[in-house]
Amino acid sequence: MATEAPIRIEVDGQVFEVQVSPDLPGQYDFTWLSGPNPGYGFSSRSSDGSVLSTSDFEESIRSFLAQVDPATGYIE
């Protein structure tokens, strides 16, 4: 199965790359490109395998950023 090109999205001044999982419908891997820790990010999956919208991506990113410790750049 072909892998879709990553989606680049900016939310509140932070840049993320979103990769759709080719093997798990509704699974997304978010890499925080503008963050202080290279390769750091999170994954998200819709419970029913449905496709997420750009506003869903933005909501997930804002939720992630709200949990990050500004001193370390990681979720503690």
Biopython code that builds the backbone (N, CA, C, O; Angstrom):
import numpy as np
from Bio.PDB.StructureBuilder import StructureBuilder

atoms = [
    (1, "MET", "N", (0.845, -1.172, 0.000)),
    (1, "MET", "CA", (0.000, 0.000, 0.000)),
    (1, "MET", "C", (0.898, 1.245, 0.000)),
    (1, "MET", "O", (1.882, 1.296, 0.737)),
    (2, "ALA", "N", (0.569, 2.229, -0.807)),
    (2, "ALA", "CA", (1.355, 3.460, -0.893)),
    (2, "ALA", "C", (1.126, 4.324, 0.344)),
    (2, "ALA", "O", (0.032, 4.367, 0.907)),
    (3, "THR", "N", (2.180, 4.999, 0.742)),
    (3, "THR", "CA", (2.095, 5.904, 1.882)),
    (3, "THR", "C", (1.748, 7.301, 1.375)),
    (3, "THR", "O", (2.344, 7.790, 0.415)),
    (4, "GLU", "N", (0.784, 7.932, 2.027)),
    (4, "GLU", "CA", (0.421, 9.293, 1.652)),
    (4, "GLU", "C", (1.518, 10.242, 2.089)),
    (4, "GLU", "O", (2.218, 10.000, 3.072)),
    (5, "ALA", "N", (1.658, 11.331, 1.338)),
    (5, "ALA", "CA", (2.632, 12.363, 1.707)),
    (5, "ALA", "C", (2.203, 12.992, 3.025)),
    (5, "ALA", "O", (1.010, 13.150, 3.281)),
    (6, "PRO", "N", (3.174, 13.351, 3.864)),
    (6, "PRO", "CA", (2.827, 13.995, 5.130)),
    (6, "PRO", "C", (2.150, 15.346, 4.893)),
    (6, "PRO", "O", (2.362, 16.001, 3.872)),
    (7, "ILE", "N", (1.341, 15.734, 5.858)),
    (7, "ILE", "CA", (0.640, 17.015, 5.835)),
    (7, "ILE", "C", (1.367, 17.932, 6.809)),
    (7, "ILE", "O", (1.625, 17.544, 7.948)),
    (8, "ARG", "N", (1.698, 19.139, 6.376)),
    (8, "ARG", "CA", (2.337, 20.119, 7.260)),
    (8, "ARG", "C", (1.260, 21.097, 7.710)),
    (8, "ARG", "O", (0.497, 21.618, 6.896)),
    (9, "ILE", "N", (1.209, 21.338, 9.017)),
    (9, "ILE", "CA", (0.175, 22.213, 9.569)),
    (9, "ILE", "C", (0.789, 23.092, 10.660)),
    (9, "ILE", "O", (1.599, 22.630, 11.463)),
    (10, "GLU", "N", (0.389, 24.367, 10.674)),
    (10, "GLU", "CA", (0.846, 25.297, 11.708)),
    (10, "GLU", "C", (-0.329, 25.640, 12.609)),
    (10, "GLU", "O", (-1.403, 26.008, 12.133)),
    (11, "VAL", "N", (-0.118, 25.516, 13.908)),
    (11, "VAL", "CA", (-1.144, 25.814, 14.903)),
    (11, "VAL", "C", (-0.507, 26.676, 15.990)),
    (11, "VAL", "O", (0.470, 26.275, 16.623)),
    (12, "ASP", "N", (-1.062, 27.842, 16.194)),
    (12, "ASP", "CA", (-0.577, 28.749, 17.245)),
    (12, "ASP", "C", (0.933, 28.979, 17.160)),
    (12, "ASP", "O", (1.620, 29.032, 18.180)),
    (13, "GLY", "N", (1.438, 29.112, 15.941)),
    (13, "GLY", "CA", (2.851, 29.384, 15.733)),
    (13, "GLY", "C", (3.748, 28.169, 15.783)),
    (13, "GLY", "O", (4.959, 28.303, 15.607)),
    (14, "GLN", "N", (3.203, 26.987, 16.016)),
    (14, "GLN", "CA", (3.976, 25.739, 16.084)),
    (14, "GLN", "C", (3.704, 24.915, 14.829)),
    (14, "GLN", "O", (2.564, 24.817, 14.375)),
    (15, "VAL", "N", (4.756, 24.326, 14.276)),
    (15, "VAL", "CA", (4.644, 23.576, 13.027)),
    (15, "VAL", "C", (4.732, 22.073, 13.310)),
    (15, "VAL", "O", (5.616, 21.605, 14.028)),
    (16, "PHE", "N", (3.799, 21.344, 12.727)),
    (16, "PHE", "CA", (3.738, 19.889, 12.870)),
    (16, "PHE", "C", (3.647, 19.241, 11.498)),
    (16, "PHE", "O", (3.134, 19.825, 10.544)),
    (17, "GLU", "N", (4.154, 18.029, 11.425)),
    (17, "GLU", "CA", (3.970, 17.199, 10.247)),
    (17, "GLU", "C", (3.071, 16.054, 10.666)),
    (17, "GLU", "O", (3.316, 15.400, 11.679)),
    (18, "VAL", "N", (2.036, 15.814, 9.889)),
    (18, "VAL", "CA", (1.077, 14.755, 10.192)),
    (18, "VAL", "C", (1.215, 13.668, 9.129)),
    (18, "VAL", "O", (1.084, 13.927, 7.933)),
    (19, "GLN", "N", (1.480, 12.455, 9.587)),
    (19, "GLN", "CA", (1.601, 11.322, 8.677)),
    (19, "GLN", "C", (0.421, 10.381, 8.908)),
    (19, "GLN", "O", (0.146, 9.976, 10.038)),
    (20, "VAL", "N", (-0.258, 10.045, 7.839)),
    (20, "VAL", "CA", (-1.369, 9.102, 7.897)),
    (20, "VAL", "C", (-0.779, 7.696, 7.856)),
    (20, "VAL", "O", (0.068, 7.401, 7.013)),
    (21, "SER", "N", (-1.220, 6.834, 8.756)),
    (21, "SER", "CA", (-0.734, 5.463, 8.768)),
    (21, "SER", "C", (-1.387, 4.680, 7.623)),
    (21, "SER", "O", (-2.613, 4.640, 7.520)),
    (22, "PRO", "N", (-0.574, 4.060, 6.767)),
    (22, "PRO", "CA", (-1.154, 3.296, 5.661)),
    (22, "PRO", "C", (-1.787, 1.977, 6.110)),
    (22, "PRO", "O", (-2.622, 1.412, 5.404)),
    (23, "ASP", "N", (-1.383, 1.490, 7.291)),
    (23, "ASP", "CA", (-1.847, 0.180, 7.761)),
    (23, "ASP", "C", (-2.990, 0.244, 8.764)),
    (23, "ASP", "O", (-3.683, -0.750, 8.983)),
    (24, "LEU", "N", (-3.191, 1.422, 9.383)),
    (24, "LEU", "CA", (-4.230, 1.567, 10.403)),
    (24, "LEU", "C", (-5.144, 2.735, 10.048)),
    (24, "LEU", "O", (-4.787, 3.887, 10.297)),
    (25, "PRO", "N", (-6.302, 2.467, 9.479)),
    (25, "PRO", "CA", (-7.212, 3.553, 9.117)),
    (25, "PRO", "C", (-7.545, 4.435, 10.324)),
    (25, "PRO", "O", (-7.873, 3.935, 11.400)),
    (26, "GLY", "N", (-7.456, 5.754, 10.125)),
    (26, "GLY", "CA", (-7.769, 6.690, 11.196)),
    (26, "GLY", "C", (-6.622, 6.940, 12.160)),
    (26, "GLY", "O", (-6.800, 7.650, 13.150)),
    (27, "GLN", "N", (-5.437, 6.367, 11.895)),
    (27, "GLN", "CA", (-4.251, 6.564, 12.748)),
    (27, "GLN", "C", (-3.384, 7.658, 12.138)),
    (27, "GLN", "O", (-3.101, 7.646, 10.941)),
    (28, "TYR", "N", (-2.964, 8.608, 12.979)),
    (28, "TYR", "CA", (-2.142, 9.730, 12.552)),
    (28, "TYR", "C", (-0.970, 9.900, 13.501)),
    (28, "TYR", "O", (-1.126, 9.798, 14.717)),
    (29, "ASP", "N", (0.213, 10.161, 12.938)),
    (29, "ASP", "CA", (1.408, 10.420, 13.730)),
    (29, "ASP", "C", (1.800, 11.879, 13.506)),
    (29, "ASP", "O", (2.013, 12.312, 12.373)),
    (30, "PHE", "N", (1.892, 12.630, 14.606)),
    (30, "PHE", "CA", (2.195, 14.057, 14.571)),
    (30, "PHE", "C", (3.634, 14.263, 15.050)),
    (30, "PHE", "O", (3.983, 13.847, 16.155)),
    (31, "THR", "N", (4.462, 14.896, 14.234)),
    (31, "THR", "CA", (5.826, 15.238, 14.628)),
    (31, "THR", "C", (5.904, 16.752, 14.779)),
    (31, "THR", "O", (5.510, 17.494, 13.879)),
    (32, "TRP", "N", (6.413, 17.203, 15.915)),
    (32, "TRP", "CA", (6.509, 18.623, 16.251)),
    (32, "TRP", "C", (7.793, 19.176, 15.646)),
    (32, "TRP", "O", (8.857, 19.094, 16.259)),
    (33, "LEU", "N", (7.695, 19.734, 14.453)),
    (33, "LEU", "CA", (8.872, 20.188, 13.727)),
    (33, "LEU", "C", (9.517, 21.422, 14.343)),
    (33, "LEU", "O", (10.738, 21.570, 14.285)),
    (34, "SER", "N", (8.726, 22.304, 14.930)),
    (34, "SER", "CA", (9.272, 23.539, 15.495)),
    (34, "SER", "C", (9.561, 23.415, 16.990)),
    (34, "SER", "O", (9.980, 24.386, 17.618)),
    (35, "GLY", "N", (9.345, 22.254, 17.554)),
    (35, "GLY", "CA", (9.564, 22.039, 18.979)),
    (35, "GLY", "C", (11.038, 21.910, 19.317)),
    (35, "GLY", "O", (11.869, 21.773, 18.420)),
    (36, "PRO", "N", (11.372, 21.951, 20.599)),
    (36, "PRO", "CA", (12.766, 21.922, 21.028)),
    (36, "PRO", "C", (13.416, 20.537, 20.988)),
    (36, "PRO", "O", (14.634, 20.423, 21.128)),
    (37, "ASN", "N", (12.623, 19.495, 20.801)),
    (37, "ASN", "CA", (13.145, 18.126, 20.842)),
    (37, "ASN", "C", (12.894, 17.422, 19.502)),
    (37, "ASN", "O", (11.764, 17.034, 19.209)),
    (38, "PRO", "N", (13.943, 17.258, 18.691)),
    (38, "PRO", "CA", (13.775, 16.648, 17.369)),
    (38, "PRO", "C", (13.062, 15.294, 17.434)),
    (38, "PRO", "O", (13.378, 14.445, 18.268)),
    (39, "GLY", "N", (12.097, 15.119, 16.534)),
    (39, "GLY", "CA", (11.381, 13.856, 16.441)),
    (39, "GLY", "C", (10.268, 13.660, 17.454)),
    (39, "GLY", "O", (9.570, 12.647, 17.417)),
    (40, "TYR", "N", (10.091, 14.617, 18.361)),
    (40, "TYR", "CA", (9.070, 14.472, 19.408)),
    (40, "TYR", "C", (7.692, 14.783, 18.842)),
    (40, "TYR", "O", (7.552, 15.626, 17.956)),
    (41, "GLY", "N", (6.686, 14.107, 19.351)),
    (41, "GLY", "CA", (5.320, 14.331, 18.910)),
    (41, "GLY", "C", (4.378, 13.363, 19.588)),
    (41, "GLY", "O", (4.602, 12.947, 20.725)),
    (42, "PHE", "N", (3.331, 13.012, 18.884)),
    (42, "PHE", "CA", (2.313, 12.133, 19.449)),
    (42, "PHE", "C", (1.543, 11.457, 18.325)),
    (42, "PHE", "O", (1.686, 11.813, 17.156)),
    (43, "SER", "N", (0.734, 10.489, 18.688)),
    (43, "SER", "CA", (-0.138, 9.797, 17.732)),
    (43, "SER", "C", (-1.577, 9.959, 18.171)),
    (43, "SER", "O", (-1.869, 10.159, 19.350)),
    (44, "SER", "N", (-2.471, 9.869, 17.198)),
    (44, "SER", "CA", (-3.901, 9.981, 17.463)),
    (44, "SER", "C", (-4.627, 9.002, 16.541)),
    (44, "SER", "O", (-4.206, 8.757, 15.410)),
    (45, "ARG", "N", (-5.708, 8.461, 17.046)),
    (45, "ARG", "CA", (-6.470, 7.526, 16.221)),
    (45, "ARG", "C", (-7.951, 7.707, 16.480)),
    (45, "ARG", "O", (-8.383, 7.806, 17.628)),
    (46, "SER", "N", (-8.725, 7.751, 15.407)),
    (46, "SER", "CA", (-10.172, 7.813, 15.563)),
    (46, "SER", "C", (-10.664, 6.421, 15.948)),
    (46, "SER", "O", (-10.166, 5.416, 15.442)),
    (47, "SER", "N", (-11.634, 6.373, 16.836)),
    (47, "SER", "CA", (-12.097, 5.079, 17.364)),
    (47, "SER", "C", (-12.738, 4.195, 16.302)),
    (47, "SER", "O", (-12.720, 2.969, 16.412)),
    (48, "ASP", "N", (-13.303, 4.821, 15.278)),
    (48, "ASP", "CA", (-13.974, 4.039, 14.237)),
    (48, "ASP", "C", (-13.192, 3.999, 12.922)),
    (48, "ASP", "O", (-13.705, 3.521, 11.911)),
    (49, "GLY", "N", (-11.949, 4.502, 12.934)),
    (49, "GLY", "CA", (-11.132, 4.484, 11.730)),
    (49, "GLY", "C", (-11.485, 5.565, 10.726)),
    (49, "GLY", "O", (-11.008, 5.542, 9.592)),
    (50, "SER", "N", (-12.323, 6.517, 11.135)),
    (50, "SER", "CA", (-12.729, 7.570, 10.200)),
    (50, "SER", "C", (-11.613, 8.586, 9.993)),
    (50, "SER", "O", (-10.706, 8.715, 10.815)),
    (51, "VAL", "N", (-11.699, 9.297, 8.888)),
    (51, "VAL", "CA", (-10.715, 10.307, 8.525)),
    (51, "VAL", "C", (-10.935, 11.550, 9.376)),
    (51, "VAL", "O", (-12.065, 12.006, 9.548)),
    (52, "LEU", "N", (-9.829, 12.100, 9.913)),
    (52, "LEU", "CA", (-9.919, 13.324, 10.698)),
    (52, "LEU", "C", (-9.814, 14.538, 9.781)),
    (52, "LEU", "O", (-9.173, 14.484, 8.732)),
    (53, "SER", "N", (-10.445, 15.624, 10.186)),
    (53, "SER", "CA", (-10.417, 16.870, 9.430)),
    (53, "SER", "C", (-9.269, 17.750, 9.914)),
    (53, "SER", "O", (-8.634, 17.454, 10.926)),
    (54, "THR", "N", (-9.011, 18.816, 9.196)),
    (54, "THR", "CA", (-7.994, 19.778, 9.620)),
    (54, "THR", "C", (-8.329, 20.351, 10.987)),
    (54, "THR", "O", (-7.428, 20.543, 11.803)),
    (55, "SER", "N", (-9.588, 20.629, 11.260)),
    (55, "SER", "CA", (-9.958, 21.153, 12.579)),
    (55, "SER", "C", (-9.730, 20.099, 13.665)),
    (55, "SER", "O", (-9.393, 20.455, 14.795)),
    (56, "ASP", "N", (-9.905, 18.814, 13.351)),
    (56, "ASP", "CA", (-9.576, 17.742, 14.299)),
    (56, "ASP", "C", (-8.071, 17.730, 14.586)),
    (56, "ASP", "O", (-7.654, 17.568, 15.733)),
    (57, "PHE", "N", (-7.258, 17.902, 13.533)),
    (57, "PHE", "CA", (-5.806, 17.973, 13.715)),
    (57, "PHE", "C", (-5.456, 19.128, 14.647)),
    (57, "PHE", "O", (-4.673, 18.961, 15.581)),
    (58, "GLU", "N", (-6.035, 20.292, 14.393)),
    (58, "GLU", "CA", (-5.744, 21.479, 15.195)),
    (58, "GLU", "C", (-6.121, 21.262, 16.658)),
    (58, "GLU", "O", (-5.371, 21.644, 17.556)),
    (59, "GLU", "N", (-7.262, 20.660, 16.896)),
    (59, "GLU", "CA", (-7.708, 20.378, 18.268)),
    (59, "GLU", "C", (-6.746, 19.414, 18.965)),
    (59, "GLU", "O", (-6.405, 19.609, 20.132)),
    (60, "SER", "N", (-6.311, 18.376, 18.251)),
    (60, "SER", "CA", (-5.366, 17.411, 18.823)),
    (60, "SER", "C", (-4.031, 18.077, 19.150)),
    (60, "SER", "O", (-3.439, 17.814, 20.197)),
    (61, "ILE", "N", (-3.564, 18.938, 18.252)),
    (61, "ILE", "CA", (-2.299, 19.634, 18.471)),
    (61, "ILE", "C", (-2.400, 20.575, 19.665)),
    (61, "ILE", "O", (-1.493, 20.618, 20.496)),
    (62, "ARG", "N", (-3.486, 21.325, 19.759)),
    (62, "ARG", "CA", (-3.657, 22.236, 20.903)),
    (62, "ARG", "C", (-3.710, 21.471, 22.222)),
    (62, "ARG", "O", (-3.171, 21.931, 23.229)),
    (63, "SER", "N", (-4.346, 20.329, 22.222)),
    (63, "SER", "CA", (-4.410, 19.503, 23.421)),
    (63, "SER", "C", (-3.012, 19.016, 23.804)),
    (63, "SER", "O", (-2.646, 19.030, 24.980)),
    (64, "PHE", "N", (-2.242, 18.591, 22.820)),
    (64, "PHE", "CA", (-0.863, 18.160, 23.060)),
    (64, "PHE", "C", (-0.036, 19.306, 23.633)),
    (64, "PHE", "O", (0.633, 19.141, 24.653)),
    (65, "LEU", "N", (-0.079, 20.466, 22.983)),
    (65, "LEU", "CA", (0.722, 21.611, 23.421)),
    (65, "LEU", "C", (0.362, 22.057, 24.839)),
    (65, "LEU", "O", (1.230, 22.511, 25.585)),
    (66, "ALA", "N", (-0.905, 21.931, 25.209)),
    (66, "ALA", "CA", (-1.339, 22.324, 26.552)),
    (66, "ALA", "C", (-0.720, 21.434, 27.628)),
    (66, "ALA", "O", (-0.637, 21.835, 28.789)),
    (67, "GLN", "N", (-0.284, 20.226, 27.251)),
    (67, "GLN", "CA", (0.301, 19.287, 28.213)),
    (67, "GLN", "C", (1.824, 19.386, 28.308)),
    (67, "GLN", "O", (2.428, 18.824, 29.222)),
    (68, "VAL", "N", (2.444, 20.101, 27.365)),
    (68, "VAL", "CA", (3.906, 20.167, 27.304)),
    (68, "VAL", "C", (4.444, 21.125, 28.358)),
    (68, "VAL", "O", (3.962, 22.248, 28.506)),
    (69, "ASP", "N", (5.445, 20.661, 29.082)),
    (69, "ASP", "CA", (6.149, 21.493, 30.055)),
    (69, "ASP", "C", (7.059, 22.447, 29.283)),
    (69, "ASP", "O", (7.957, 21.991, 28.575)),
    (70, "PRO", "N", (6.847, 23.771, 29.404)),
    (70, "PRO", "CA", (7.664, 24.711, 28.632)),
    (70, "PRO", "C", (9.158, 24.655, 28.975)),
    (70, "PRO", "O", (9.995, 25.019, 28.149)),
    (71, "ALA", "N", (9.492, 24.205, 30.175)),
    (71, "ALA", "CA", (10.892, 24.124, 30.581)),
    (71, "ALA", "C", (11.638, 22.990, 29.889)),
    (71, "ALA", "O", (12.830, 23.110, 29.606)),
    (72, "THR", "N", (10.937, 21.882, 29.613)),
    (72, "THR", "CA", (11.594, 20.714, 29.029)),
    (72, "THR", "C", (11.204, 20.452, 27.572)),
    (72, "THR", "O", (11.959, 19.838, 26.818)),
    (73, "GLY", "N", (10.015, 20.925, 27.190)),
    (73, "GLY", "CA", (9.514, 20.630, 25.849)),
    (73, "GLY", "C", (8.914, 19.247, 25.731)),
    (73, "GLY", "O", (8.621, 18.784, 24.629)),
    (74, "TYR", "N", (8.730, 18.586, 26.856)),
    (74, "TYR", "CA", (8.131, 17.241, 26.881)),
    (74, "TYR", "C", (6.878, 17.250, 27.748)),
    (74, "TYR", "O", (6.708, 18.120, 28.602)),
    (75, "ILE", "N", (6.010, 16.280, 27.521)),
    (75, "ILE", "CA", (4.903, 16.042, 28.440)),
    (75, "ILE", "C", (5.494, 15.359, 29.661)),
    (75, "ILE", "O", (6.180, 14.344, 29.541)),
    (76, "GLU", "N", (5.231, 15.907, 30.819)),
    (76, "GLU", "CA", (5.810, 15.353, 32.056)),
    (76, "GLU", "C", (4.838, 14.413, 32.724)),
    (76, "GLU", "O", (5.146, 13.851, 33.775)),
]
sb = StructureBuilder()
sb.init_structure("model")
sb.init_model(0)
sb.init_chain("A")
sb.init_seg("    ")
for serial, (resi, resn, name, xyz) in enumerate(atoms, 1):
    if name == "N":
        sb.init_residue(resn, " ", resi, " ")
    sb.init_atom(name, np.array(xyz, "f"), 0.0, 1.0, " ", f" {name:<3s}", serial, name[0])
structure = sb.get_structure()
